[in-house]
Amino acid sequence: MTGTLWSAVTCHRVRFPMRRGDGNHILAVPASAVIAVLAFAAFSASAAPAAPVTDAVLQAEQQRIAAVARAVPSAVAVFANDGQGGGSGVVITPDGYALSNFHVTKPAGDYMQCGMADGNLYDAVIVGLDPTGDVALIKLLGRDDFPFAEMADSDQLRVGDWCFAVGNPFLLATDFQPTVTYGLVSGVNRYQYPAGTLLEYADCIQTDASINPGNSGGPLFDASGRLIGVNGRGSFEKRGRVNVGVGYAISINQIKNFLGYLHSGRIVDHATLGATVARDEDGRIVVTDILPTCDAYRRGLRYGDELLSFAGRPITTVNGFKNVLGIFPKGWRVPLSFRRPGERRDVYVRLMGVHTDEELLRKAEGALPVEQPPMPKPSPPDGTPDGGPAPEKPRSKPGKIAPKIPSKPPRIMPKDRAHSQQPPPKHVEPWIVKRPGYANYHFNELNRDRVWNALLAHGDFAGLTGAWKLTGADAAGNKIEIELGGERVTARFGTRPAMVDLARDLDSQLAPDGSGGLLAALHLWQRLLRLGPKQFGDVYYLGTAPVPDRPGLADVLIATHNVVEARFLFDPETGQLIGMEMYPDVQVDPCEVYFADYRSVDGRQVPHALLVRHGDAVYGRIQLESFELIADKS
């Protein structure tokens, strides 16, 4: 004891209440005697032999140290605007692709620098942005053997699991050596509200490992050193910007859903079902409103229907529905199960975007979240990990506890108040291609060409400019003949003729009836194979997406020609074209064609089995017997 407290004890008598038979009395004892007794007790306790540390404790300690040693080399200290801002990140591939937060990387623009625990500073460029989910993909340059984190299955996390955060809190890592904080998984499937419609944390991980300003964008690892999330938000004590034990990380499984989209170099959007839900008086989660233009409506979902499951997860609460909906990109197809009295339906639905394309770009470009500049110690009052204003604590009335203050999303600072962006050096410029609507168009071209070159390994169709003739039969044995010519597409399905005039708009020629436009779809398929993506028209790489009844994700190219849009689906392992969807309009069901039974024809692999779907129905299964590819006679 020191100072006033020590004086108060040593200069006064300590008075103890005692009970005797005739009432209460006070026994006065010199304070020095009390101190002597306490000191003797403390000495006796310290003199007792310490219990030996068990082998299990030592082993757990070594495992923890080893896990941290494996994880730390993949951590990134992000420095933007000549060190006047930044945060953290984590490398996920040996060629330098790394994850961070949108609100960390966006102020830097196209270019930033990243320090790693090897002591080196690397140039880095932006690849793709997810403003709604607060995720950014960047690429570090200069190596093809970066240390990288192993991604875990964050759905397997349970409350109480050990975890640790690695990052650059308060931008202290000027020597690029990251800070490690240890803690527990405090909660899973948390939902943190967005700032408007950006920076939404759905289905996120809560942890008590310290996540402070500058940790944003950095990794959260499990006890084995595997990546389970990207840190981004926290709850902070108002006066000191010090973490109070409540931090949030974007789950790595959500990020896995978006990785293909982020690799496309685009500014990507999250999904919405096109319907709102609420809990009814019986505890069911029911539809309270639905857009008649959404795919869920076309699949039969209506007002009052009860949601049973979405994307394979049972729906028992409104919050649970928001959580699972928030982890998917716009345009994905996911399973939906719903029920109305006497009927259960299990369907696949295409998800709408939260924003229109123009709205998303306007919001992403019009406001920039900004990290605070480097600082040797926490600065006064800011309430978010990245400089946002802390919410004012409600004043509690006598005898009542003030309500808990929820975490807030990082501050959104107007663009005209943001730091100026550092221009890239000359050797970095080839990695950056600006194009409206893209974070970095270079990476879209890179992946578009990757997908196309993988397909070319199965055959080059460029010289086949004559008519293509397909002959076969449907499942009922009806003869089918299709000729893909230069001016028209003609066909006969049994006794029914069909034709598409290629000089007219394709969106109004959806022959044969009931197919949704099979002949127009096959014309676009032929056009892509013959011309390739650079001559087809407007072709870009969307990313990866699921295909019903197939495992894994497919690479997707989107191509527009003659007022219709086609989505071409490729197997990422083989490079083969596995299907396509032709959309005459975004608000109608596409014609879906799935290709199988590839065989060699004149040295080129061509499909001999076609499955054609439209809406909820299978239009037909076509087995081709001959496939004639004709070169231009001229």
Helices and strands as residue ranges (DSSP letters): H 3-10, E 13-20, E 23-30, H 31-47, H 55-71, G 72-74, E 75-80, E 85-91, E 97-100, H 102-105, G 106-108, E 111-116, E 121-130, E 135-140, G 154-156, E 162-167, G 169-171, E 179-192, E 201-207, E 219-222, E 227-237, E 242-251, H 252-263, E 271-272, E 275-279, E 285-290, H 295-298, E 306-310, E 313-314, H 318-325, E 333-340, E 343-350, E 352-353, H 357-366, E 367-369, E 412-414, G 415-417, G 426-431, H 441-456, E 468-474, E 479-484, E 488-493, E 496-501, G 506-508, H 518-536, E 538-546, E 553-561, E 564-570, E 577-583, E 591-601, E 604-614, E 617-629
